[in-house]
Amino acid sequence: MNKQLLSKPLCRQYVRTTLWRVCTALCLMVLVQAGALAQSAADETLISGEIKDEKSSAIPGASIVLQGTTKGTTTDANGKFSLSVPKSGSVIIVSFLGYKRQEIAVGNRTNFNVQLEPSTDELQEVVVVGYGTQRKQTLTGAISNIVSEQIKTTTHTSLAQSLQGKVAGVQIRQNSGEPGSFSTSINIRGFGEPLYVVDGVARDGGYEFQKINPDDIESISVLKDASAAIFGIRAGNGVVIVTTKKGKQGKPQFSYNMVYGRQSPTDVPKMTSALQWAEMRNDAAKNLGENPVYSPEEIEKFRSGAPGYQGTDWYKETLNKSASQQQHFISASGGEGVVSYFTSFGYQKENGLLKSGDMGYQKYTFRSNIGIDLTKNLKADLILSGLFDKREQPGDNFFNIYKGTRIALPTERPYANDNPKYPALLSGGYNPVALADRGLTGYSQEVNKFFQSTFALTYTVPFVPGLRIKGLVAYDSNNYRAKSVSKAYNLYTYDAATDKYTAHAQRNPSRIGNNFTDNNRITFQGQLFYNTVIAKNHNLGATLVYEQQESHNRWAGLGREYAFFTNDQIDQAGLNNQTTSGSESEYASQSYVGRLNYDFKEKYLLEVAARYDGSYRYHPDRRWGLFPVVSAGWRISEENFIKSIPFISNLKLRGSYGLVGADAGAPFQYVPGFSLTGGGGYEFTNGNYTTGAASPAIVNEKLTWFKSNIQDIGIDLGLWDNKIDLTFDIYQRDRKGLLARRNVSLPNTFGGTLPEENLNSDRVRGIEFSAAYNGQIRDFKYGISGNFNFARTQNRYVERGEFLSSTDKWRGGATNRWNDVVWAYQLEGQFQSKDEVIYAPIQNGDLGNTRELPGDFRYKDVDGNGIIDGNDAIPLFFGGDPKMYYGLTLNASWKGFDFTALFQGSGKYSVRFREVYAEVFAFRGNTPEYFYDRWHQSPDGQWIPGEWPASRFNYNVGAMYAESGAWRKDASYLRFKSAQLGYTFNLPWLKKIGINDVRVYGNAHNIFTWADSFVKPFDPEKVEGLFGAGLTYPVTRSYNFGINVKF
């Protein structure tokens, strides 16, 4: 694969020339620096000291750096240090995360005892960026950062849910609350799902990211602008960088964290009761001119709940009100001598809501991060992590189970003659109680095993201060196993006259299937870092990286049918109708990365970077691409004319511009050849089926990746010693080369399809804002922070044929238009009488208004021609993806108490359900309770108004279900997302028994939601799901109690 990627002589020559020039420049810089250091090495003195915190406790790992150089050291486990410095004019800078930085003139002193003060100033915060770290005050990119303690204020099995509303520019939307589904979408600035990098290595997607244990995380950085370009292909939507915890020098520290909680749906739409349904069913019959289905006597029996007329709440019969969840996490960290370590083990269990108890999820995790100083200048880092999880559910999926709770008639019962031995056959076909029973219908089980490993060696070159060389290799493996058992079963009807039960076979024959996937990935990195200070004011940093990544994947599946079910083993099933399938795939890429950072007095900032990527997908002439990025910043607050303004602590203007590539299309589309799919099949001899081959498709040798041009301009403002922190960004991403097939007329004898080409383009524009305030009154500390983002996507070019008219262009054109607009009819209310129906514009085609009734929806005749048709639809609604999202966090602490509250919301989008929730008597079954507030006739034939049209089946309606404001609703919402209250016991007697402190806390998640009254019961955050039916597993609210012990 490597030879293929570098097969072109020009590519090889370009790489050699580039590397030679960079290495020559670095060597010249190193020689100049080495000469200067040689002259001053003899005129130095050794200083030493101890660094303590505000409680006079030693601070291990504090940084001591000689001002104007990169020379420095860190404190040991006892907070002590020693450092050689010039005898005259030396100033040392002492810093540690969370504390104010101190600059101390050395003078004639050789011993220093320094006490650091806590600081709310986040400018000294170290942020992880691509292939390194930077201090926040010198960042020129749009990068957000969140640390472990901020993440863990929310309790959820999904890491993404613990981040929602807390990070500017990161939109997180939970699509389902089903245990183990991790169905949460993560979107950066409206660009799409980002690339995920864990401990410096590009890993898997959002599904795997959500499974990371929050207790293992040190910090998460989000690269949102062109700064992501340094990660090359796959980084066009931004990058999420996860850094896991490492050990620090000091005695062993143990931590145990336990959480137990209960979770229940945030809300569930109610269905009609037996009485309501019976009344509505009689309405439908009357509206059709038929006789009532239920007599007045039967209606009264439903009203009084007489025997046999009690009615069934299918949701309560199938699902519990709440389910339990629990989490356990234990870790050990520390360091002594040349070794530091962090190791952990975690366990999570989440039960489903089904009363059968046949749905649930379990997860086990472990992590071991070890650092070893092999020599004074050579360090080894070994990271090992693993995950095992198992997800189980009944043989039928939750969609069908939940659908059964919606459409099963409330006049029917779960069991024939109420006998639990005989699950009932219902008129609608879906008995949710039976479907949820694993013993009856079978089961499905998914097992995942993840293993990730990283080994790195870092060599600090002793004779060239500031130069480090690092080599890294990572191996990741994922093994997936799925098993499904679909059992034939019987449902029953009961004949009271004969006292007999009649069986009705369901889903016959039984079937079993196994699926296996094995994925392996290996990553190599070679890195070179150089940092120096020239003439005390010029800070220079350079990074060179070579990266290669390969993956090998294999999957297979097999299935059999049973003549009669015996047990859940493949070999015990029959030999008829066996199925097998399988495939293998490989992926490889190579990259060369270079970055140069420069700043003058940390005032004028510049970063230039480029990535040279190679991908196997494309024609050898187009496998390589160069993707540059440049960003700059001006810390205006360091100028003298701003320093005179005392309340301005930080003021920085920054901007970035870069190009990012992304893979497009299936690989090897430039290779002509026959295909074994699409060629049909033939029987040349009796009983022998031969698969055909399709003729070669037209190839496109010019196919290549699409390119994203990303621009960002931002301002950072800190006021009153950075107690107030403000950030504002405007950004734009232009993508070119999106795939499409050329729209041209071809003769019907052409016999082929045109290839994909890089034709289309789009643009995302947005604004982002965040603000924070932190204060303290004696022992009471408090803070408030918020973030806001608004972005929209516009189609810049969409390939299509010529427009037939200006009207066709107005209605069908997509170029230079926002892509999130829904066309609909303008709702003008409801018909108030039969006369209004008769004289209104025709809105049901050839049938006129013959099917409209008083109470039906009427629409505006936009073009005034007396006919309501497609020409009257206009752009009225936003689409289904939020364009606006925001979060607000409140936090406070007083002595041992701590409190955090989070509000989060989204806006500028709509929701439109189908089937059960948007059709009266869908599937001839039960219907939502809100339809009970309907137009209906009194006994004397007078129409009584209601919110919804008169009840009837869909074959007897006119334009009632047309797209309009009656059905598509604004889904904007504000949610009290989470709250947590904790207290830390720090008692002397606990320390005597070896316990440093004990913290107890309680928290709640998805507490309350403000939204449109129609949308709220469905939970506006959740998507409509399969078929737009809104039948996905409910989003859940949870209440949890936890305890954390450190010893």
N, C-alpha and C positions, 0 to 999 in steps of 0.2 A: 504493500500500500504506500509506503514512504517513497519508493522508487517511482511509483506512478505519480504521486503528488509533485515530485520534483523532477519530472521527466524532461521538462522543457529547459534547454540550455540557457535561455534568457532569464528564466526564473532563478536558476542556480547562480548565474552570474550576478544578478541583482542582489540576491541575499548575501553572497560573499562580499560584494562591494560595500553594501550597507554595514554589515558587521565589521569589516575592516576599518571603515571610517569612524564608527562609534568607538571601537576598541582603541584606535589611535588617539582619539580625543580624550578618552578616559585615562589612558596611560600618561599623556602629557599633563593632565590635571593632577594625577597621582604623583608624578615626579616633582612638579612644582611644590605641591603640598609637603612631600617628604623632605625636600631640601630645606623648607622653612622650619619644619619641626626639628630637623637635625641641629640647626643653629641655636634653638632655644631650649633643647632638652637638658642641657647641663645647668641651666639657671632656674631650677625648680626646688620646691620644698614640699614635704609631706604633711597634709593636714588630716585630721580625723574628728569624729564627733558622733552624736546620737540625735535621732529625730523622734519626737514624741507628738502625740495628738493632744487635744484639749483636755483630756483626762489624765495626761502624763503617762499614757501607755505607749510602748514602743510601736513604731510603724515600720513593719517589714516592707521592702519593695519601694520605698520612697526614692525619688530620682534626685541626684545631685550632679549638676552639669556646670562646667566652667563657661562663663558667659563669653559669647563670641566664638565658641568652638563647639565641636561635637563630642569633646572629651568629657567623660562623666562616669558615674557608677551608681549603684543602688544599695540601699541599706540591707543588712542581713536580717536573720530571724529576730535579733535583739534590737533592731533599729539602728545599728552602728554602721559606720562607713569610714573609709580612708581614701584619699585622692591626692595625687601629685599635681601641684599648680605652680605657675610662675611666682617668683618671690615678690614681685612688685606689680601693683595695678590689677590684681586678680579679684574677680567677683564671682561667687558661686550662686547658682539658682537652685533652690530646693522646692520640689513640687510633689504632690500626690493627689490622685483623683479625689475630688470632693473637698479639697482644702485650698486655701489661698496660697498662691506662689510667693515665695520670699526671695529677694535678692540681697545677698550679704557680702559686704566688702571684707576681704580676707585680712588685709593689712599685715601686722606682725603676729597675728594670732595663729595658733596651730591646732587648737581644740575648740569645738563648737557644740553647744547644746541648744537645739532648735525646737521650738514648740509651734506646730502649725495650727492655724485657726480654720474651722469649717467655713466653706464658701458656697454661696448659691450661684457663683459665676461659672457658667458652663463653658466659657471660652477656652478654658484649659483642658476641657474634655478631649480625650483621645478617641478619634473615630476611625473605625476600620474602613479602608477603601480598597480598591483593587490592588492586590499584591503589595499590601503595606498598610501603614497607619499614618494619620495626620492629625495635628491639633485643630480643633474646630475653628479657631481664630484665623488659621491660614488656609482654610478650605476655599476653593473657587467654584466648586460644583454645587448642585442642588442635592444635598445628602441629608437624610434624616437618620436619627439614631435613637434607639430605645434600649434600656438595660433591663436586667433580669427582674429586679424588684418592681419595676413598672409593669412588666408583662404579667407577673404573678398575682396582680390585684384582681384578676378575673379567673374563675375556675371553670375549665371546660376541657373535654378530651381533645379538642382541636386547637392547636397552637394559633391558627388564624383567628379564631374567635377571641383569644386572649389579646390580640393586637387590634381588633376592630375599634375604630374611633380614636385611637391613640397616636397614630402616625400620620403626619400630613402627607397628602397625595396618595395614600394607600386606601383603595376602596375594597372592602371585604363584605361579601354577601353570602349569608347562609341559605342554601337552597333546600336543605332538608335536615331534619333533626334525627334521622335514623341512626341508631348506634352502629359505629364502624363505617358509615358511608363516607365521612369526611367530604361531604358535598358542599364545599364552600368555595366560591370563586374569589380570586385575588387579582386585582386590577390596579396597575400603577398609572395614575394620571389620565386614565381613559385610553392608554396605549394597548393594554391587554395584560396577559399573565407574564410575570417576569421570569428571568433566569434565577435559579437558586444556587448559591455558592455556600458550602459548609466547610469551615476551616480551610479556606483557600482553594477548594476544589469544586468545580461545577458538578452538581449532583443531579438528582431526579427532580420531578415537577412538584406542583403544589400538593398533590395527594400525599407524597412522602414527607414534604416539608411540614404538613399539619400534624404528623405523627411524632415529631421531635418533642422530647420531654422538656417543658419550660424550665424545670429545675436544673437542667444541664447547660442552659444557655447563659453566657456572660453578657452578650449584647447582640443586637440586630441592626445592621445598617442598610438603608435603602438608597440606592443610586438611581436618581430619577431623571437625570438629564443626560447630556452627552458624555458625562464622566463614566457612564456605563459602557462606552465604546471600547474601553480597554479590555473588556471581556469578549469582544468580537461577536461572531454569529451567535444567535439566540439571545442577544442582550438588547435588541431594539426596543423591547417593552420595559426596560429597566432591569435592575439586579437587586436581589435580596441577599445580603451577606450575613450568615450566621456564624458567630464565634462562640465556641463552647468554652466552658470553664477550665482553667488550668490551675495546677497547684502552686502555692507560694511558700517560700521558706518560713519555717516555724513549726511548732509542735502540731501533732495531728489534731484536726478539727472534724468532729462528726456531727451530722445533722440528720434528723428524721422528721419527715413531714407526712401527716395523714389528713385526708379529707373524706368526709362522708356527707352525702346529700341526697335529696329527693328532687326529681324533675317531673314536670307535668306540662302539657301543651299550653302555650301562651293564650290560645283561644281556639275554639272549634265551632264552625257554623252549625247551628241546630237544624235538624230536619223536622218535618211536620209530625205531629202525634197522630195516633190512629183516628181520633175525632177530626182533626184538621184535614187529614188526607181524605177521609170519607166525604167530608163536606165539599172539598175541592173536586173530588171525583164526580160527585153528583152535579156540581157546576158544569164540568166538562161535558157530561152527558146532556145536560139541559141546553148548553150552547151549541150542541150538535143536533138538537131536536130529538134526542133519545129519551127513554125513560130513565129515572134515577136508578143507580146501581144499588143504593142502600135505602131502605124504607125509613120513614120517620122514627119507627120503633127502634130500628137498629142504631140510628144516629143517637138516640137517647141512651141506649146501652153503652155506646162508646163514651158518651159524656159521663155516665155514672161509673164506668169501669166494671160493668157486670161480668160475671164469669164467662170466659171465652171472648170478651171484648176489652180486656185490660190494655192491650197494645204492647208493643215491644220497642224499647230503645236499643237499637242494634249497636250503637257505639258503646253503651254501658255493658252490653252482653259480651262484647269482644275485647274491649280495652279497659285497663285500670286507669284510675285517676292520676296515678303517679308511679314512678319507677325509681329504683335506687341507683346510685353510683358511688364509687369509692376509688381513692387514689392513695398510694403509698410510695414514698421515695426516701431512700437512705443514701448518704454520701459520706465519703472520707476524703480529706485533702490535707496537704501539708508539705513539708520538705525539710530535709536535713542533709548537710554536706552537699554532694553533687547531684542529688536526686530531688525532684519535686513531683507531686502526683495529685491527681483528682480522679476518684473512681466513684461510680454510683450504680444503683439498681432501682428500677421503678416498676410499679404494677398498677394497672388501671382496670376497672371493671364497670361496665355500663349495661344495665338491663333495659330491655325494651318494654313497651307499654302493654303488649299482648297479655291477656289473662292466662293464656296457655303457658306462658313462661318460655316459649320456644324462640325468642329473639334476644340476642345479646352480643356483647363485644368484650373481648379481653385483650390486654396488651402487656407484654413484658419488655423492658429495655435494660440495657447495661451500657456503661461507658467507662473507659480507662484512658486517661490522658496523662502521659508520663514524660517528664523532661529530665535529661541526664547531661550534665557537663562532663563530656568524655575527657576533655583537656581544658586548659585555661581558655582556649579560643575555639574549641569545637564542641557544639551542642547537638544532641540528638533529641528529637521529639517523636514519640510514638502515640498515635491515637487509634484506639480500637472501640468500635461501638456496634451494638447489635439490637435487633428488634424482632420479636415474635408476636404476632397477633392472630386472633381467630374471631371470625364473624359468623354467626349462625342465624338462620331464619327458617320459617316453615317452608314446605314444598312449593307453596304458591307465594308470589311476591307480595310485598306490602300494598302495592297499587291495587291489586285485585281484592285483597282483604279489606282495605279501606273503602274501596268502591262498593263492596257489599254492605258496609255500614251506612252508605249513602242511599243506595237504591232498593235495598230490601224493604218490602212493605211493612209498615208498623202494625198492620193487621195480621201478620204472619208470625210464627213462632220458630225458635231455633231447632226444636226437636219435634218430630212427629208425635202427636198426642202427648206432648211434654214429657216424653220418655227419653232420658239421656242416652239410651242405647241406640237410638234411631235418629241421627241428624236429618233434618227435614229438607226435602226438595222444595225450593222456593220458586215462585212464578218468574222472578227475574234471573234465576240461575246462579246467583252469587249468595251462598250462605257463609257469611264471614266467620261465624263461630267454627264451622267445619273447616274452612280454608286455613284458619290459624292453628289448627291442631296438627302438630308434627306426626303424631302417631297415626293419623288418618291419611294425610295427603303427602307425607314425605318431608324432606328437608333439603336445604342447601347450606354448604359450609365452605368458607374461604379461609385459607391459612397463608400468611405471608411470613417469610423469614428474610430479614435484611442484615447484611454484614458490611460494614464500612471500615476501612483501615487506611491510615496515612503514616508514612515514615519519612522524616525529614532530617537532613544534616545541615547545620548552619556553621560556617567557618568565618570567624572574625579575623581578618588579615591583620596580624600584629604590627607589621612594619608599614602599613598604610592605614592610618586612623580613618574611620568612617567607611571602610570597604568591607562588605560582607558578601559571601557566596553561599548560596543555598541550593541543595538538590532535594527533590521531593518525588516520591512515588506513592500512588494511592491505588488500592484495589477495592472495588465494590462488587457485591454480589446480591442478587435478589432471587429468591425461589418462591414461586407462587403455586399453590395447589387449590383447586376448586372441585367440589364434589356435589352433585345434585342427584337426589332420589325423588322421582315423581311416581307416586303410588296410585294405582287404580283404587277407587273406593266407591261406596254406595251411599246415596241419599234416599230418603224414604218418604212415602205418602201413607196416610192412615185412612182406612175405611171403617168408620164407626159402626156401620151396619153389620159388617162381618167381623169386626175387631181384628182386622188383618193389616200387616205392614207390607207394602210393595216396594221392592228394591229397584233403584234406577242407577245403572252403572255410570260412573263418571271417570273420565280421563283414562280409558282403557286402551292399550295395555300399559302396565307399569314400565318405567324406563329409568336407567341409571347412566350417569355420565361422569367422567373424570377429565379434568383439564390441567395441564402442567405448563409452567413457563419458567425458564431459567435465563437470567440476564447477568452478564458479567461485563465489567468496565475497568479499564486500567488507564491511569493518567500519569504522565511524566512531566516534571517541570524542572527547568534549570534557571535559577534566578541570580542576578547580580545587583547589589544595592551599593550606592556610594553617596555619602553625605559629607559635605564640608562647609566651612565658613571661610570666606575670603575677605581679608581686610576688615574683620569683625562685623561688617554690615551686610555682606552678600552671602545669603544662605542658598546653597546649591544642592540639589539631590537628583540622582539619576538611577533609573531602574531598567534593566534588560531582562527579558524572560523568553525562554523557549518552552513551548507547551505542546504536548502531543496526547491525544485521547483516542482510545479505541474501545469499541463495545462489540460484544458477541452475544446474540440472543437466539433462543430456541424455544418453540412452543409446540405442544401436541395435545390432541384431544381424542377421546374415544367414547363410544356409547353403545349400549345394548338395550334390547327390549326383553321383558320377561314373558314367558308363556304363562306363568303364574308366579307371583312374588314370593320369594323365600327369605332372603336377607339382603343387606345393602353391600354386596360384594360383586364386582364385575364378573368374576368367574361363575357366580351363581345365577346369572341372567342367561337368557336364551342365546342361540347363535344366529337367529334370524334378524335381518335389518340392522346389522352392525354398521357403525359409522366410525371412520377415523379421519383425522386431519392433522396437519402440522406444517411447520415452515421454519426457516432460519434466516437471520439477517445479520449484517455487519455494518459498522459505522466507523469512520476514522476521520480525524482532522489534525492539522498541524498549524501552529501559530508562532509568530515572532512578535514580541511586544517591546516597545520602548517608551519611556516616559522621562521627561525632564521637568523638574520643579525649581523655580527660582523666586526668591523674594529679597527685597532690599529693606532691611530693618523691620521685617514683618509688616511692611506698609504697602509696598507695591508687589503684587503677587502674579505669577505667571506659571501656567502648566501647559506643556505641549506633549502629546502622546500620540502613538499610532500603533495599530495592530495589523499585521500582515497574515491573513488567514488563507488556509488551503482546505478545500473540501473535495471529497471523492465524487460528489454527485454529478459534476458537470464535465463538459468536454475538456480535454487536457489543456486547450488554449484559454480556458476560462475558469480554471480551478482556483486561481489565486486572486485575492482582492486586498487592497490597502485601504484601511479605514482610519483616518486621522481625527484628532480632536484637539481643540485649543480652548483654554479657559483662562480668565484673568480676573483679578480683583484689586480693589483700591480701598484700603482701610483709612477712610477719611478721618476717623477719630484719632489717628496717630499724627495728623497734621497739627501744627502749632495753633492755627486759627480755630480749630475745633477743641483742642485741649483746654482752651480758656472758657469753654462752656461746661460748667461742672457736672450737669446732670446727664450729659452724653458720655456714656462709658464705651460704647462701641458703635461704629457706623461704617458699614462696608458695602460697597457696590461690587457686584460680580456678574460675570456673563460667561456663557459657554456656547461653543458651536462645534458640532461633530457629525461624522458620518458613521453609521452602523449598518452592517450587512445582516441578512437573515436568509437561511435556506428556503428555497422555493421549489415546489414540485417534487415528484418522485425522482429517484436517482436514475442515471444512465438513459435519460430520454433521448440522448444523441445517438444511441445505438439502434440501428434497424434490426428487426428480427421478428420471427413468428411468436405469437402468444398462445399459451395453452389455455387461456381463458377467453371466452367470447366466441369460440369456434363451434359451439354446439356439440352435439353428440350423435352417434350413428350406430345402427345395429346391422352390420354386414352379414353376420351369421346369427341364427336364432339363439337368444339368451346371452349374446356377447355384446356388451355395450362399449363402444370405442369413443373416447373423447376426441373432439376435433381440435384443430389449431387454426387460429385466426391469422389472416394475412398481415404482414408488417404494417404498422401504422406510420404515418408521416412523421419524421423526426425533426427536432429543432436543435441544431447544433449550437445555436446562440443563446439557448436558455441559460440563465444565471440567477444569482440571488437578487432579491429586491433590496433596495437601499433606503435607509431612513436618515433623513437630514434633521437633526435635532438642535433647536436653539432655545436658550433660556437666559433671561435677564432677571436678576434678583437683588434685593437689598436686605441687609441684616442691621437691626437697630437695637442697641441695649441702652437702657436708661437707669440712672440712679444705682450705680454699681451693679448694673445688669440685673437688678431686681425685676425690671420689666424687659422682656425680650420679644422683639417683633421681627417677623420675616415675611417678605412678600416676593412672589415670583410670577412672571408671565412666561409662557412657553409655547412652542409650536413644534410639531413633528410632521414632516412631509415624507411620505413613502412613495417611491416610484418603482415600477417594475412588478406590480402585483399581477398575478396570473389571470389570464383570460384567453378564450379562443376567439380568433378573429371572426367577426360577423360579416360574412360575404355570402353571396348567392352562389350555389354550386349546382351543377346538373345532377339529376337523380341517378346518373350512371357513374358518378364519381366513386362511389363504393368505399369511402373512408371518412375519417373525421380529421379535422385540422388539429395540429398540435397546440399545446399550451405555449403562450408567449408572455413576455414581460410587458404588458400593455397598460394596465390600469394604475391609478394613483389615488391617494387620499391625503387628507390633512387633519391633524388634531390640534386644536387651539384651546388653551385653558389658562386659568389663573389659580393661584394657590396662596393661602395666607395662614399664618399661625401666630399666636400670641401667648405669652406666659407672664405670670407675676408671682413672685415668691416673697414672703415677708415673715417677720418674727417679732413677737411681743413677749419678752421674757422667755418663759419655757414653752410658749405656744407658737408653733410654726404652722404656716398655712401657705397654700398656693392655688392658683387657678391657671389652667392652660386650655387653649382651644385651637382647632385647625379647621380649615374650610377649603374646598376645591370645587371648581366648576370647569367642565371641559365638554367640548362637542367635536364630533367627527364630520368632516365634509368630504364628499366624493369629488375629487378634482377631475378625474376622467374615468368613464365607464364605457367599455367597448359595447357597441350596439349598432343596429342598422340605421338607415336614414329615417328621419321622421316624416310622417305622411302629411302633417299639417302643424300649424302653430298650436292647435289644441292638443294634438298628439304629443308635441314637445312639452307642453305645460303639464300634461298628466303623466307622461311616461318617461320624461327626462330625468336623469340622475346626476349628470355632470354638473359640478359646481353647486351641488345642493347638499344640505345636511342629510345624513343617512338615517336619522332617528325620528322621522315624521310618519304619523299614521293618518291616512285619508279616511274620512268618515262622513256620514250624513249629519247635518246640523239638526239637532233635536228641537222641535218646537212645542213639545208638551204631549198631551194625550187627547184623543178625540173625546168630546164631551157628550156627543149624542149621535144617533144614527144619521141625522141630517148633515152633521159635519163630515161624516164618512162619505156620504153620497156626493157632496159638493166639493170635496177636497181633491187636490191633484192626485192622479192615479199613481199608486206607489207599489203595485204588485204585478207589473207587466201585463200579460195578456188576460190575467184574471181580474184586472182592474182593482177595485177595492171590495170585491165580493166577500173576501175572507176577513176584512177588518171589522172590529167591533168597538163600541164605545169603551174607552180605556186603553186602546192600543196606541202605540207610539206613532206620532206623525212627524214628518220631516220637511225641511224647507226646500221649496222648489227654487233652487239657486238660479237656474237659467230662465225661469219663468215660462216654460213651455207647457205647463200643465201635467208633466210626467216626471215622476221621481225615478231616476235611473243613475247609472254610474257617472253621468256627466254632472250630477249634483253633489257628488262627494268632493269634499275640500280638505286640505291639510289642517287637522284640528288638534291632534294629540302628539305628545312625545311618545317614543317607543318604549319598550320594556326594560331598558337598561338605564339606571340612574345617571344623570349628568351632573348632579350636585350631591356632595356628601360632606359631612362635618362631624366633629366630636368636641366635647367639652369635659374636662376632668377637674374635679375639686379634690384637694387633699389637705389634711391637717394632722398635727400630732401635738400631744401635750403629755409630758412626762412619759408614762408607759403606754399611753393610748395612741392609736393611729387610725385614721379614717380616710377612705377614698371613695369617691362617687364618679360615675361616668355616664354622660348623656351622649347619644349618637343618633344620627339620622341621615336620610337620603331624600332627594327630591328631583323634580323634573323628569318623571317617568310615569308610565301608566301600567295598568294590569287589565287583562281581558280574559275571563274564563270561558271555557266551552263545556259542552255536555251537561253534567248534573247541575252545576252551579249557574248555568246560563240558559237553562231550558226547563220549562215546566213539564213534569212527568217524563224526564229523559229516560230512555230505555223502558218506558212504561212502568217505572218504579216510583219510589218515594221522591219527594222534592223538598228543597230547602224551605225552612219555616218562613223566610221573608216573603215568599210568594203568597203566603196566606193573606197578606194585606193586599187584596186584589179587588178589581171591579167585579161585582157580581149582582145578580138580579134578586130583588125581593120577591116574596110569593105572588105579589100582584104585577110582576113584570117590570118594575121600575129599576133602573140601574143605580147601584150604590157605589160611589167612587172609592178607589183604593190606590195604593202606590204603584201596583203592578197591573198589567193587563189581565183580562178575564182568563180563567183557567181552561186550557184545552191542549190536545196533543199537537205535536209539531206538524202533522199532515193537514191540520185544519187552521193554520195561521197564515197571515199575509206576510208583511215586511217587518214583523215584530222583532225578529232577531238580527236585523241589519246592523252593521257596525255604526254605533252612535254613542253618545254620552250616556245612554241608558245602560249600556253594558261595559264600555271601557271607562275605567275610573282612575282618577289621580291617585297614585300609590305613595305619594310623599308621606313621610312619617318622621316623628321624633320619638326616641325611645330612651327611657331610663334604663340604660344598659346594664349597669352593675353597681354594687355598693359593697364595701367591705369595712368592718370594724374589728380592730384587734387590740389586744393588750399584752404587753411583754412583762413577765415577772423576772426581775433581776434581784434575787434575794440572796443574802450571805449564806444561809443554810443550804441553798441549792448548790452553791459553789463548793461547799464542804463535801458534798456527795458526788462531785465531778460534773455537775450540770452548769453550764455557763448561763443559759437563760431559757425560759419557756415562754412561747407566744401562743395564745389561743385567739382564734378569730372566727367570725361568721361572715359569710358573703351571700349575695344573691345575684342572679344573672337573668337578663331579659325581664325586668321587673314590671314595667308598665309601658304601654305604647299609645301615643296620640296619632290618630290617622282618620281618614274618611270612614264614616260609620259603616259603610257597606264593606270596605276592604279590611277593616281591622280584624274581624273574626278569622280571616284567612291568614293573617300575619303578612303585612305588606312587604317584608323583607324577602319572603320566600317566592320563588318563581312559580309559574303556573304548572310546570312539569309536563310529563308525558301527555300528549294530545291536548295540551292547554287546559287539562281538566282540574288542576288544583288538588290532586289526590296524592301528593307526596306526603311523607311522614311529617307530622306537625313539628314546627320549631318549638323548643321546650324552654320553660322557665325553671330555674333550679334554686334551691336554698341549701346551703352547705355549711358545715361546721368543720373547722380544722385545728390542728395543734402542731406546732413546730418546736422541737427540742434540739438544742445545740449542746454538745458536750465534748 
